[in-house]
Amino acid sequence: MSIMNKGRNNVEFAPGRVVVSHPVHQHAYDAAIALQQAGLLRCFVTGVYRTNMGLFSERFWRWTPPPLQRWIEGNLRRRWNPELDPRLVVSFPTHHLIAFAYRAVRSMPLLRRWDAEYWADKRFDAAVGRWLRRSGPPALVHAFENSALCTLRAARELGATTVLDVPSAHEYYRQVVLEEGGDTSGFTSYSRLRAERELADYLFVPSEFTMRCLVEHGVPVEKIVVIPLGANVEQFSPVCDRKDGMFRVLYVGQISLRKGVRYLLEAWRRQSLPNAELLLVGGADADGRKILRQYEGIYRWVGNVPRCDVHHWFQQSDVFVLPSLADTWGLVVSEAMAAGLPVIKTSSCGAVVRDEVDGFIVPPRDIEALQEKIAFLYAHPELGREMGARARALIETRYTWGHWRENVRRAYEAILEGRDPKQAVEEVGAMLPIQAEEGDLTSPGAGLHSGEGDG
C-alpha cells in the first residue's frame, strides 16, 4: 500500500491502517477518534458530516432563508465532532440528503410507508463497498450493523480483518414486540443481519445481554468482544441548585412497545403524587402514539430533542426511569447516572446499575415495582441524591467515553498484532477500581422469551 492514499473526495490519508464506516454516527465518532489518537485511523467514512468544505461549507448554505438555515445548522451540528480531523473524513451524503428531504414530505399518502433511512443506509453501504475496492486495502475495517453488508464483503475480498459493531439485540427486540402485540414488519431483514455477522471476524457488543442474543442465534462466542458504552461526563453533569420544587421523573428514548413506556405510564397513573411530573423526551412510533393517547393528561411530552441539548432535561429531573423490555445497553441510563440521577431500570437492560446502590433494578412489565420505587424516591429525596452521587462516581471511574475509547484502541491493537482482543479489553477492566459489587446484568428479564426467536 502506498504511503498516502486518495479517496473519493480527493482527500489524502495518512498511513493509518483502519477504516471506520457508519452512515450517521452512534458511537462511531468515538471509534474514529480513538484510532486517530493512536495513529491508526486511515479514514472515517460516513454519510452527512460537517466538514466545512464544499456542500457542507457555511458559505454554501448561508444564502438560504433563516428557517432553512436553522434546520441545516441543527442537522449538521449533530453530525460533527470537534475532536475528529475533518481531513480524515470521507462523506457519501447523497442518499441521506434525499432521506432528509423525504422527512419534509412524508405526510403525502404515496410516500408514507417508505423507510427512507433504511434505503439510504443500504445505498451508503453499497457506495462504501465500491469505494474500498478503488482506494486500496486497509488492514482492518470496522462497520456497523444494518449498514455493513457490502462494506464487509469488499473488505474481505481485499484481505482486511473485519469488525462488525452490533449495538442491538435484533431477535430479542422482535420477540418483545410480538409479545406486546405490535407490528414487526418494520424490522430489518434477518437474512441481511445474519450475512453481516458471518462476514465479521469480530463482533463488538456493548453488554453480556447482546452477547447472549447473538450466541443463542448462532454467532460463535469466540468472535464476540464485549465493550461497554460510555457517557459524556462533561455534557451530562449534575446541577445542584435546581429550586423549582417539582419532583420530576424523566424518561428519555423512543415511545414504543419495546421500551415498556406503557408500564411506566400505568404506574404513574395509579399514584397521585403532589407537586410531581412525569416527563417524556423522545419521538413516538405508531404504537407509541396510541399509548400516549390512552394516557393523555398524566404526563408532559416534549418530543424529539437533539443529542446536543438533551442533557438539559436530565439536569431538570430527580429520577430517571427506563422500563425497557429489551435493551442491549441503554445509553440514556449511563447519561442519567453521569448527571447524578438515581435510576430505576428493568433487568432487561444491559446498562450498569447496582441495585440499591445507584438506583433500583425491577422486573420488566412489573407495574407495582415501578410504583413502589418511584414512591420510595419521592419520599426519600436525600437518599435519591446519595444514589445519584454514587452513580456519577461509578460512571466517572469506569464508564466514560474515554474508557470506551481506551478499550476499543486496545482491541484494535490486539487484532492488528494477532493477539486476543477479549484479553486486551479484560486487562483494561482489571486495572479499574471496583467500587461495589455489581448485580446480574445478563438476564434478559421475565417474559422476554415466552416464544421462540425468529431464527
PyMOL commands that set and color helices and strands:
alter all, ss='L'
color gray80, all
select helices_A, chain A and resi 28-38+54-56+58-61+66-78+86-88+94-105+116-135+149-157+170-179+190-199+208-216+221-223+261-270+286-294+311-315+331-338+367-379+381-398+401-416+421-431
alter helices_A, ss='H'
color red, helices_A
select strands_A, chain A and resi 5-6+12-13+18-21+41-46+89-91+140-144+161-165+202-205+224-226+247-252+276-281+300-303+319-322+343-346+359-362
alter strands_A, ss='S'
color yellow, strands_A
deselect
rebuild
show_as cartoon
